[in-house]
Amino acid sequence: MSSLIDSHCHIPLLSEDLAVNEIINNAKQNDIVHMLCVAIDLEGSPDIIDLAKQYPMISASVGVHPNTELQNEVTVDDILTLASDVEVVAIGETGLDYFRSKGDLEWQRDRFRTHINAAKEINKPLIIHTRNAKEDVIRVLKEEGADKVGGVMHCFVEDWETAQAAMDLNFLISFSGIVTFKNAKDLHEVAKQVPLEQMLVETDSPYLAPMPFRGRTNQPAYVRHVAEFIASLKGIELDLLAQKTTSNYQSLFN
């Protein structure tokens, strides 16, 4: 079987349903050789770093999700304190989400800028979340010089123009289980166009399980279904897609 990497999962959220050893074993049985466990807040980040220390096939990313509510806003130093750990390969997930948050969202844009500045200071790539905010995400990435560190547009569901703009800024495009949904026709077209050299695959587990598991709890083992679907869309061998996305991951996250 072709070796794959799940470039975005949330094991602490998933481990409410499955034991960590079970998650790891299921992944191994599907020849998933590595997974990036991504933080959504600073409180949970140390646990993710500990997971990465305990399991060689897990790496960590630290940051605060754009929808996470905070009493005191995160600072560059807060992020750098955690990000300096050798197990941390990225900053995020960060970005903008205008779907869940309403009103004046300047605080969200400020938080996003803080993450970009931390990433530049420590020279680690960014993991970007965007929902209903594609223009502002690209604008802030440009304004803050995020192309210096690059990163990944995770769980990509936007149009081809946004994908192009992100790739021009040194960002890879990562597809989740959403790409396998029958009603995601526009996304199918984007996946066909994104070059293999600029693509990653992910689960975003425990959310967004791919077909045929849609509606169930997702897990890193299921990234194989995402990869198989995209390979079929592109009319290429799964081996080639696995080889390219694995190599892309390794280049981006060292």
C-alpha positions in Angstrom: 0.0 0.0 0.0 1.1 3.6 -0.6 2.3 5.5 2.5 0.3 8.6 3.3 0.5 11.5 5.8 -2.6 13.1 7.5 -1.5 16.7 7.4 -4.3 17.9 9.8 -6.1 16.1 12.7 -7.2 16.9 16.3 -6.3 13.8 18.3 -7.4 15.2 21.7 -10.9 15.8 20.3 -10.9 12.4 18.6 -9.6 10.6 21.7 -13.0 11.2 23.4 -14.3 8.5 21.1 -11.1 6.3 20.4 -8.1 5.5 22.5 -4.9 7.1 21.2 -3.3 3.6 20.7 -6.4 2.6 18.6 -6.1 5.8 16.5 -2.4 5.0 15.9 -3.0 1.3 15.1 -5.9 2.0 12.7 -3.7 4.6 10.9 -0.8 2.1 10.6 -3.1 -0.6 9.2 -3.9 1.9 6.4 -0.2 2.7 5.9 -0.6 6.2 7.3 3.0 6.9 8.4 2.6 10.3 10.0 0.0 12.8 11.3 0.1 16.4 12.3 -1.9 17.1 15.4 -3.2 20.7 15.3 -4.0 22.9 18.3 -7.1 25.1 18.6 -6.1 26.8 21.8 -3.0 27.4 23.9 -4.4 25.5 26.9 -4.5 22.3 24.9 -1.2 22.8 23.1 1.1 21.2 25.8 -1.0 18.0 25.6 -0.5 17.9 21.9 3.3 18.4 22.3 3.3 15.6 24.9 1.5 13.3 22.3 4.2 14.2 19.8 6.9 13.3 22.3 5.3 10.0 23.1 4.5 8.9 19.5 7.2 9.4 16.8 4.5 9.3 14.1 2.8 12.5 15.5 4.0 16.1 15.1 2.5 19.1 16.8 1.3 22.6 15.7 0.4 25.3 18.2 -2.0 28.2 18.0 -5.5 29.6 18.6 -8.4 28.9 16.3 -10.1 32.1 15.0 -13.3 31.1 16.8 -11.8 30.3 20.2 -13.0 32.8 22.8 -10.3 34.2 25.0 -10.3 36.3 28.2 -6.9 37.8 27.3 -5.8 37.9 23.6 -2.9 35.8 22.7 0.5 37.5 22.1 3.5 36.6 19.9 5.4 35.6 23.0 2.6 33.3 24.2 2.9 31.4 20.9 6.7 31.4 20.7 7.0 29.9 24.2 5.2 26.8 23.0 6.4 26.9 19.4 10.1 26.7 20.4 9.6 23.0 21.4 11.4 20.7 18.9 8.1 18.7 18.3 6.3 21.8 17.1 6.6 22.0 13.3 4.0 24.7 12.5 1.9 27.6 13.9 -1.9 27.3 13.9 -4.4 26.7 13.1 -5.1 30.4 12.6 -6.9 32.5 10.1 -10.4 34.0 9.8 -13.9 32.6 10.2 -16.8 34.9 9.4 -19.3 32.1 9.5 -19.2 31.4 13.2 -18.2 34.8 14.5 -20.3 37.9 13.9 -20.0 41.7 14.4 -16.8 43.7 14.3 -14.1 41.1 13.7 -11.1 43.3 13.9 -10.0 41.2 16.9 -9.9 38.1 14.7 -7.8 39.8 12.1 -5.4 41.1 14.9 -5.1 37.5 16.2 -4.3 36.3 12.7 -1.6 38.9 12.3 -0.1 37.9 15.7 0.2 34.3 14.5 1.8 35.3 11.2 4.3 37.5 13.1 5.1 34.6 15.5 5.6 32.2 12.5 8.0 34.7 10.9 10.0 35.2 14.1 10.5 31.4 14.6 10.5 30.5 10.9 7.9 27.9 11.0 5.0 27.5 8.5 1.4 28.5 9.1 -1.7 26.4 9.1 -4.6 28.5 7.8 -8.3 28.1 8.5 -10.6 30.2 6.3 -14.4 30.3 6.2 -16.5 32.9 4.5 -13.4 35.2 4.6 -11.2 34.2 1.6 -10.5 37.8 0.4 -9.5 39.0 3.9 -7.4 35.9 4.5 -5.4 36.5 1.3 -5.1 40.2 2.0 -3.8 39.8 5.5 -1.3 37.1 4.4 0.0 39.5 1.8 0.1 42.5 4.1 2.0 40.6 6.8 4.5 39.0 4.4 3.4 35.4 5.2 5.0 34.2 2.0 8.3 34.3 3.9 7.3 31.2 5.9 4.5 29.8 3.7 2.3 27.0 5.0 -0.9 25.2 4.2 -4.5 26.3 3.4 -6.1 23.5 5.4 -9.5 21.9 4.6 -9.6 23.9 1.4 -13.1 24.5 0.0 -12.6 27.8 -1.8 -12.5 28.6 -5.6 -9.6 28.2 -8.0 -8.7 32.0 -7.8 -8.2 31.7 -4.1 -6.1 28.5 -4.5 -3.9 30.3 -7.1 -3.5 33.4 -4.8 -2.5 31.1 -1.9 -0.1 29.1 -4.0 1.5 32.4 -5.2 2.1 33.2 -1.5 4.0 29.9 -0.9 1.0 28.0 0.5 0.1 24.4 -0.2 -3.6 23.4 -0.7 -4.8 20.6 1.5 -8.0 18.7 0.8 -10.1 17.0 3.4 -13.0 14.5 3.3 -15.2 17.3 1.9 -13.7 16.7 -1.5 -15.3 13.2 -1.6 -18.8 14.5 -1.1 -21.0 14.2 -4.2 -22.3 17.8 -3.9 -18.8 19.3 -3.9 -18.6 19.6 -7.7 -16.8 22.9 -7.7 -14.2 21.6 -5.3 -13.7 18.6 -7.5 -12.7 21.0 -10.3 -10.3 22.8 -8.0 -8.7 19.5 -6.9 -8.2 18.6 -10.6 -6.3 21.8 -11.2 -4.1 22.1 -8.1 -0.7 20.7 -9.1 0.5 17.6 -7.2 3.6 19.6 -6.2 1.4 22.0 -4.2 -1.1 19.6 -2.6 -1.6 17.9 0.8 -4.3 15.6 2.1 -5.9 15.6 5.6 -8.8 14.4 7.6 -9.5 17.3 10.0 -10.6 14.5 12.2 -12.8 14.0 14.2 -14.8 16.1 11.7 -15.8 15.7 8.1 -15.3 12.0 7.6 -15.0 11.2 3.8 -17.3 8.9 1.9 -18.2 6.2 2.7 -18.0 7.2 6.4 -19.7 10.6 6.0 -21.6 11.5 9.2 -19.4 9.3 11.4 -16.4 10.2 13.6 -13.4 10.8 11.3 -9.9 9.5 12.1 -6.5 9.7 10.4 -6.8 6.2 8.9 -9.5 7.6 6.6 -7.1 10.0 4.9 -6.6 7.1 2.5 -10.1 7.6 1.1 -9.4 11.3 0.5 -6.2 10.4 -1.4 -7.9 7.6 -3.4 -10.7 10.0 -4.4 -8.4 12.8 -5.6 -6.2 10.3 -7.5 -9.3 9.0 -9.3 -10.4 12.6 -10.0 -7.0 13.4 -11.5 -6.8 10.1 -13.4 -3.5 9.1 -11.7 -2.2 6.2 -9.6 -2.7 6.5 -5.9 1.1 5.7 -5.5 2.0 8.9 -7.3 -0.4 11.1 -5.3 0.8 9.5 -2.0 4.5 10.0 -3.0 4.0 13.6 -3.9 1.9 14.6 -0.9 4.2 12.9 1.5 7.2 14.6 -0.1 5.4 18.0 0.0 4.6 17.5 3.7 8.2 16.6 4.5 9.6 19.6 2.6 7.2 22.1 4.2 7.4 20.8 7.8 11.1 19.6 7.7 
